[in-house]
Amino acid sequence: MKRLDFSLLSVGELAAKLGVASATIRRWCRAGKLTETLRTVGNHRRFASCSFSHLIKKEERRSIGYARVSSHGQKSDL
């Protein structure tokens, strides 16, 4: 039987695991896309890590670069 990990994550920790900004997590909460597990005495959101394990990607992300020049004469600068 698989054991669930019930650690609480802050907004910043959840954002880092999902690969988004902290402001995005807060916006998703306001929109109803995410619900926090509890609020601390200081009114900080905490999220159960087991609730978001399906969203956390295990594979490595890839970055794609894009470059352009403003004129054909600068093409060699690329």
C-alpha positions as CSV (number, residue, x, y, z in Angstrom):
1,M,0.0,0.0,0.0
2,K,1.3,3.4,-1.0
3,R,1.9,5.8,1.9
4,L,0.6,9.4,1.3
5,D,3.0,12.2,2.2
6,F,1.0,14.8,4.2
7,S,3.4,17.6,4.5
8,L,2.1,21.2,4.3
9,L,3.6,23.5,1.7
10,S,3.6,27.3,1.7
11,V,2.6,29.3,-1.4
12,G,6.3,29.7,-2.4
13,E,7.1,26.0,-1.9
14,L,4.1,24.9,-4.0
15,A,4.9,27.4,-6.6
16,A,8.5,26.1,-6.9
17,K,7.2,22.5,-7.2
18,L,4.7,23.4,-9.9
19,G,7.1,25.7,-11.7
20,V,5.0,28.8,-11.5
21,A,5.2,32.1,-9.7
22,S,3.8,32.6,-6.2
23,A,1.4,35.2,-7.5
24,T,0.0,32.6,-9.9
25,I,-0.8,30.3,-6.9
26,R,-2.6,33.1,-5.1
27,R,-4.5,34.0,-8.3
28,W,-5.6,30.4,-8.8
29,C,-6.9,30.3,-5.2
30,R,-8.9,33.5,-5.8
31,A,-10.3,32.0,-9.0
32,G,-11.2,28.7,-7.2
33,K,-8.8,26.5,-9.2
34,L,-6.9,25.6,-6.0
35,T,-8.1,25.4,-2.4
36,E,-5.7,25.7,0.5
37,T,-5.8,23.0,3.2
38,L,-5.6,25.4,6.0
39,R,-4.8,29.0,7.0
40,T,-2.2,29.7,9.7
41,V,-2.8,32.1,12.6
42,G,-1.0,34.7,10.5
43,N,-3.5,34.1,7.6
44,H,-0.9,32.3,5.5
45,R,-2.1,29.6,3.1
46,R,-0.8,26.0,3.5
47,F,-1.4,23.3,1.0
48,A,-1.2,19.5,1.5
49,S,1.5,18.1,-0.7
50,C,-0.5,14.9,-1.3
51,S,-3.3,16.9,-2.9
52,F,-1.1,18.2,-5.6
53,S,1.1,15.2,-6.3
54,H,-0.6,14.6,-9.6
55,L,0.3,18.2,-10.7
56,I,4.0,18.0,-9.8
57,K,6.0,17.0,-12.8
58,K,8.8,14.6,-12.3
59,E,10.5,15.0,-15.7
60,E,12.9,17.8,-16.5
61,R,11.6,20.8,-18.4
62,R,13.2,22.0,-21.6
63,S,13.8,25.6,-22.6
64,I,13.4,26.8,-26.1
65,G,15.3,29.9,-27.3
66,Y,14.1,32.4,-29.9
67,A,16.3,35.1,-31.5
68,R,15.8,37.5,-34.4
69,V,17.4,40.5,-35.9
70,S,15.8,43.7,-37.2
71,S,17.4,43.6,-40.7
72,H,18.9,41.2,-43.1
73,G,22.3,42.9,-42.7
74,Q,22.4,41.8,-39.1
75,K,21.8,38.1,-39.9
76,S,25.4,37.3,-39.3
77,D,25.1,38.6,-35.7
78,L,23.0,35.6,-34.8
